[in-house]
Amino acid sequence: MTLGILAAIHDEVDGLVAAMRHDDARATVRRIGMRDYHVGHLYGQPCVLVLARMGKVAAAATTVTLVREFGVDEIVFTGLAGGIGARTRVGDVVVADRTLQHDLDARPFFARHEVPLLDRAEFPADPALTAELRAAVDGYLREELPTAIPADVLARFGVGAPALHVGMIASGDQFIGSPAAAAELRERLPGVLAVEMEGAAVAQVCHEYGVRHAVMRTLSDRADDTAHVDFSAFLTEVASHYSEGVLGRFLRNRK
């Protein structure tokens, strides 16, 4: 089984690329469609790592390449998101049980959010792969996070006791950064926990190709008018450690 790992921003995948280079002297890089696909073994598991870049089109194009050019059997997307759920907080992690495109609207020909010709709006994540990812997140938050990131750094970003949430993640080609926009999403999509720009596109491609997938998101903000504050610093000092730590644990658990 070969695992494809995608992220939208450099810091979300750079640590894993460095770990692959350290673990596997025979790891290679193939450049396709302006993206570098790192092929090798990570923690003993065959993987392809790639920076997909931001947005649904970028994520979908990268996912198709992983499936068709590299023959991956399963895919995990990792990265940041804005918290929409009432109990979500900065530093929490959301693992998707399903995804949906919140900006897709082909009415009157199809229901709002429904993907034309696929007869569905929501795409369930693979239950078994998602269970593995949940276990890795839970273990990381309980056992590794306290020593992986200094307490003063977590405190500076308001991260206290990070929690794991499982539920819907909504994707769209827009940055949600106002209380009104967040409230509208909560009203329109009851149960949505987080909002981002790629997960549902990855899920649709995986559905069409019959490839298992899972999505993990670290919450950098509450998708309101504070969403832009210290985003880059949070990514570098906090979220990058989550991605590397959780997925490292996920892969080690598979041995």
C-alpha positions in Angstrom: 0.0 0.0 0.0 1.3 3.4 -1.0 0.1 6.5 0.9 -0.2 9.9 -0.7 0.1 12.9 1.7 -0.9 16.4 0.6 -0.8 19.8 2.2 -1.6 23.3 0.9 1.2 25.3 2.5 5.0 24.6 2.7 5.2 24.5 6.5 2.5 21.8 6.6 4.6 19.3 4.6 8.2 20.4 4.8 8.9 18.5 8.1 7.7 15.3 6.5 9.8 15.8 3.4 12.9 16.4 5.6 12.1 13.2 7.5 11.8 11.2 4.3 15.2 12.4 3.1 16.6 11.4 6.4 14.9 8.0 6.5 15.4 7.0 2.8 18.6 7.7 1.0 17.0 6.4 -2.2 14.0 8.8 -2.1 13.4 10.6 -5.4 11.6 13.7 -6.6 9.4 13.9 -9.7 8.2 17.3 -11.0 4.8 17.2 -12.7 2.5 20.1 -13.3 4.7 22.6 -11.3 4.6 20.3 -8.3 7.4 18.3 -6.7 6.3 14.7 -5.7 8.7 13.2 -3.1 8.7 9.4 -3.5 10.2 7.1 -0.9 9.7 5.6 2.5 8.7 7.5 5.6 8.9 5.7 9.0 9.2 2.5 7.0 6.1 3.1 4.9 6.0 3.8 1.1 4.7 7.3 0.6 4.4 10.1 -1.9 4.5 13.6 -0.3 3.5 16.7 -2.2 2.6 20.4 -1.7 -0.7 20.7 -3.5 -1.0 24.5 -3.0 -4.2 26.3 -2.0 -7.7 25.9 -3.4 -10.0 23.2 -4.8 -8.6 23.1 -8.3 -5.0 22.8 -7.1 -6.0 20.1 -4.6 -8.0 18.1 -7.2 -5.2 18.3 -9.9 -2.7 17.1 -7.4 -4.9 14.2 -6.2 -5.5 13.0 -9.8 -1.7 13.0 -10.3 -1.1 11.0 -7.1 -3.7 8.4 -8.3 -2.8 8.1 -11.9 1.0 8.7 -12.0 2.0 7.2 -8.7 -0.8 4.6 -8.1 -1.4 5.6 -4.5 -3.9 3.4 -2.7 -4.9 5.9 0.0 -4.6 9.6 0.6 -4.4 11.9 3.7 -4.7 15.6 3.5 -3.3 17.7 6.4 -3.3 21.4 7.0 -5.0 24.4 8.7 -8.6 25.4 8.9 -10.9 27.9 10.6 -13.1 26.6 13.4 -16.8 26.9 12.8 -18.3 24.5 15.4 -19.4 26.0 18.7 -17.0 24.1 20.8 -13.9 24.3 18.5 -11.0 26.3 19.7 -7.6 27.4 18.3 -5.2 24.5 18.5 -7.9 21.8 18.3 -7.8 19.2 15.6 -10.8 18.3 13.4 -10.7 14.9 11.6 -13.4 14.8 8.9 -16.0 12.1 8.8 -17.4 13.8 5.7 -16.7 16.8 3.5 -18.8 19.2 1.4 -18.2 22.1 -0.9 -19.9 25.0 0.8 -19.6 27.4 -2.2 -21.0 24.9 -4.8 -24.4 26.1 -6.1 -25.7 24.7 -9.4 -29.4 25.5 -8.7 -31.9 25.2 -10.2 -30.5 22.2 -12.0 -29.1 20.5 -8.9 -29.7 21.0 -5.2 -27.4 23.4 -3.4 -24.0 21.9 -2.6 -24.8 18.8 -4.8 -22.0 17.9 -7.2 -23.5 17.7 -10.7 -24.0 14.2 -12.0 -22.7 12.5 -8.9 -26.0 12.7 -7.0 -24.4 13.7 -3.7 -23.2 16.7 -1.8 -21.3 15.0 1.0 -18.3 12.7 0.6 -17.7 10.3 3.5 -14.1 9.8 4.6 -12.9 6.2 4.7 -13.9 4.9 8.1 -10.9 2.7 8.7 -8.3 5.2 7.6 -10.1 7.9 9.5 -10.0 5.7 12.7 -6.2 5.3 12.3 -5.8 9.1 11.9 -8.0 9.8 14.9 -5.9 7.5 17.0 -2.8 9.2 15.9 -4.2 12.7 16.7 -5.4 11.6 20.1 -2.1 10.0 21.0 -0.1 13.1 19.8 -2.3 15.6 21.7 -2.0 13.5 24.9 1.6 12.3 24.8 3.7 14.3 22.4 2.4 17.8 22.2 3.4 18.8 25.8 7.0 18.4 24.9 6.9 19.1 21.1 5.9 22.8 21.5 7.0 25.0 24.4 4.2 25.9 26.8 4.8 29.6 26.4 4.4 29.3 22.6 1.1 27.6 23.0 -0.1 30.1 25.6 0.8 33.0 23.3 -1.7 31.6 20.7 -4.3 30.9 23.3 -3.9 27.1 23.1 -4.8 25.5 26.4 -5.9 21.9 26.3 -6.4 21.0 22.6 -9.2 18.7 21.7 -9.9 16.2 18.9 -13.2 16.7 17.1 -14.8 14.4 14.4 -17.4 15.7 12.0 -18.1 17.7 8.8 -15.4 19.9 7.2 -16.6 22.3 4.5 -14.4 23.5 1.6 -14.7 26.5 -0.6 -12.5 28.8 -2.7 -12.8 31.7 -0.3 -11.2 32.7 3.0 -13.9 32.9 5.8 -12.8 35.7 8.0 -15.9 37.5 9.4 -18.4 36.7 12.1 -21.3 37.1 9.7 -19.8 34.7 7.1 -19.1 32.1 9.9 -22.6 32.5 11.3 -24.2 32.0 7.9 -22.2 28.8 7.3 -23.3 27.5 10.7 -26.9 28.2 9.9 -26.8 26.8 6.4 -24.7 23.7 7.4 -25.7 22.5 10.9 -22.9 20.3 12.3 -20.1 21.8 10.3 -16.9 22.0 12.5 -14.3 23.6 10.3 -13.9 25.5 7.0 -11.0 25.3 4.6 -10.2 25.3 0.8 -9.2 21.8 -0.3 -10.6 18.8 1.5 -13.8 18.3 -0.3 -12.1 18.5 -3.7 -9.7 15.7 -2.6 -12.6 13.7 -1.4 -14.5 14.0 -4.7 -11.5 12.8 -6.7 -10.9 9.9 -4.3 -14.6 9.0 -4.6 -14.5 9.0 -8.4 -11.3 6.9 -8.5 -12.2 4.5 -5.6 -9.3 5.6 -3.4 -9.5 5.7 0.4 -9.0 9.1 1.9 -8.9 11.0 5.2 -8.7 14.7 6.1 -7.1 16.2 9.2 -7.2 20.0 10.1 -5.5 22.0 12.8 -7.6 25.0 13.8 -5.6 28.2 13.4 -8.6 30.6 14.1 -12.3 30.8 14.6 -13.1 32.0 11.0 -14.0 35.4 12.2 -12.4 38.9 12.1 -9.4 37.7 14.1 -8.6 35.0 11.5 -5.7 36.9 9.9 -3.9 37.6 13.2 -0.5 35.8 13.5 -1.5 33.2 10.9 2.0 32.8 9.6 3.5 32.6 13.1 0.9 30.0 14.2 1.7 28.0 11.1 5.4 28.0 11.7 5.5 27.6 15.5 2.5 25.4 16.1 0.6 23.8 13.2 3.8 22.5 11.4 4.6 20.4 14.5 1.1 19.0 14.5 1.3 17.8 10.9 4.7 16.2 11.3 4.0 14.7 14.8 0.5 13.3 14.0 1.4 11.8 10.6 4.7 10.5 12.0 2.7 8.7 14.7 0.1 7.6 12.1 2.8 5.9 10.0 4.7 4.4 13.0 1.5 2.8 14.2 1.2 1.0 10.9 4.3 -1.1 11.3 
